[in-house]
């Protein structure tokens, strides 16, 4: 059970656990369900943030107070947060937390862009860290997704309403789709799940678990076996904190119990894997670094290549792609500003260990919350409105190739101009960092740029990188001896542990023996190869390919069909075509390579293989070259046989015709590209119109949500008034007293059923003057008496006879509102017919007695 006394005594040094509850349209009912299930002594504080109409008085505190015995209050600036209290955000305010006190800020964003739930959840994540809880309930839009992400990254707990139970499921569905929700529950079950989570918070991961290397090794082995990722070189404190989080969610008190749970539940291995990856990213993170890159570093890089260049960049650990797209946008912005005469392009390789994150990055689709990270002009130029968010522009998307890659164990990209690896090294041990920095040096060209996170540095590798002045964390690659760099490269092992091999103590061998052997094998025994995409563009080159490929004259073109040497072009094109249409490896053997004089000199074997669809190189083709010198007997001169000469001429003619067809196709492709650019220009104009319509739609949607919230509150009040009205009607009817309520102009406001015996009233007579209604009273001064009561405030009482012989006691009293304002009169008629009849009989009896005496 939760130790409420300990929680209640929490101070600023021990943050009070705070539950943030975000809701919008349709959120009143789930909020009530949640609060009804919360124990009044839970020891937690609850803050309700709902989209409210800024022009309408908030009735939410009054409505919620009926659902819980905890005190419900509307937040005031500077108010202290106390346990076992419910706080409600006021309209048209943003909410922050500073030292356990609320801070209110007036809203500056226009309607449709105000996200109070995200703003408070982010503040809560920063204030409470791992004692923050975020709950997202029914609502339209995507408000709350970014806030839940911040809470989850800080170690807190995130919950979302099960979409099938929400009246409007857009908000919880957005958070679930973004993979920032720990638990998906019905509102009535959430309080119990929060209580279970908090009950394990104080226990934490047992200290002796750190010493239980065997348990950790078993856990790492399960991760390696199922995901292929080795986390043994990650910082132990980071790993233990994430394991601790999963253990608390699964209510496992011991590490051994959690490992056993992982063995029985492979899905938990995947969840822990996602947890350990820590995918923290957003657009233009660390604005100072990006400003320097755009204002100084990239212009300098272009100035070093005045004739133009095709730059290559690698974004390692790209997560969901924000960093890669930011780099592409920054490059385009520099081109737009400088407008150089030469042609510059940037090819970005973005990789991550998380397949789901890479798949999400490939889509180029982001939530509406990115509007807070991007300036409005960049959002308009590089993104198109899409359902529930924005989609990156196609030309920006085409600059980036996404793939799964493990930066620790997989081969790196090479000949790079820019390498971005931001806020990744801080999660690795010092040993692993010392392995990766030389690897980055190997991947970059001389003078290339290394971009690191705000907490990352190249360490003691001063001879490999130098910081750029005023750049923050941008470094320029220095030249270093190949032998010096080789000494840094470690032995790569895929397992968790390996037997220690004692190397021969040979002073003539510099560096690691296995590395040197592998380098020699790669140089002499692995064939040259290139990796191509579906269009034949070269993505990666291995080995020496100069004998088979050469740059084409004119504008730089990295297409294999343009770079292939003349004698191989046609065979290579046919081989690649077959490889994309057939499964397995396609080979062409015994091709003749001619020397400069045109004589056959070498025999060439080509192989082409399409990469597997389920692998990281999906959609690419690997082309390999293997050649050997021709034996002397095959090096014969050109044949003098006329028939052979004719066949060779026909073959040459056919090749020329094929080349002409290729040229025509290339020209058609250029024309189509030009037409596509025109269509794209038209599309951008339509896009601008669409953005304006989208903005209007967002404002209308925001207004609709606010009106829906107001309607829900008013509906609740109407229900209450209906209940009170029913009670009052039954009460008045049960008294058997005819009552008429008149306003200050003596028009009928309300009447009881008994009144119809005196006045001929029907329900449609409400708001009609009483004098218009036919009655049975032998009394014509009722209106005058009522006016006197309104004027003097003194009540009037009379006994009145009806035409049928009945009698009533009529009383006229002033009608007072709850504010003690006179707003009409109340006329009551009490039937005294029986009393009058008894009185008449009694008088008759008295008269008879007096007559008898006389």
Buried (B, 14 or more C-beta within 10 A) or exposed (E): EBEBEEBEEBEEEEBBBBBBBBBBBBBBBBBBBBBEBBBEBBBBBBBBBBBBBBEBEBBBBBBBBEBBEBEBBBBEEEBEBBBBBBBBBBBBBBBBBEEBBBBBEEBEBEBBBBBBBBBBBBBBBBBBBBBBBBBBBBBBBBBBBBBBBBBBBBBBBBBBBBBEBBBBBBBBBBBBBBBBBBBBBBBBBBBEBBBEBBBBBEEBBBEEBBEBEEBBBBBBBBBBEBBBBBBBBBBEEBBBBBBBBBBBBBEBBBBBBBBBBBEEEEEBBBBBBBBBBBBBBBBBBBEEBBBBBBEBBBBEBBEEBEEBBBBBBBBBBBBBBBBBBBBBBBBBBBBEEEEBEEEBBBBBBBBBBBEBBBEBBBBBBBBBBBBBBBEEEBBBBBBBBBEBBBBBBEEBBEBBBBBBBBBBEBEBBBEBBBBBBBBBBBBBBEEBBBBBBBBBBBBBBEEBBBBBBEEBBBBEBEEBBEBBEEBBBBBBBBEBEEEEBBEBBBEEEEEBEEEEEEEEEEEEEEBBEBBBEBEEEEEEEEBBBBBBBEEBBBBBBBBEBEBBBEEBEEEEBBBBBBBBBEBBBBBBBBBBEBBBEEEEEBBBEEBBBEEEEEEBBBBBBBBBBBBEEEEBBEBBBBBBBBBEEBEEEEBEEEEEEEEEEEEEEEEEEEEEEEEEEBEEEEEEEEEEEEEEEEEEEEBEEEBEEBBEEBBEEBBEBBBEBBEBBBBBBEEBEEEEEEEEEEEEEEEBEEEEBBBBBBBEEBBBBBBBEBBEBBBEBEEEBEEEBBEEBEBBBEBEEBEEBBBBBBEEEEEBEEEBBBEEEBBBBBBBBBBEEEEEEEBBBBBBBBBBBEEBEEEEEEEEEEEEEEEEEE
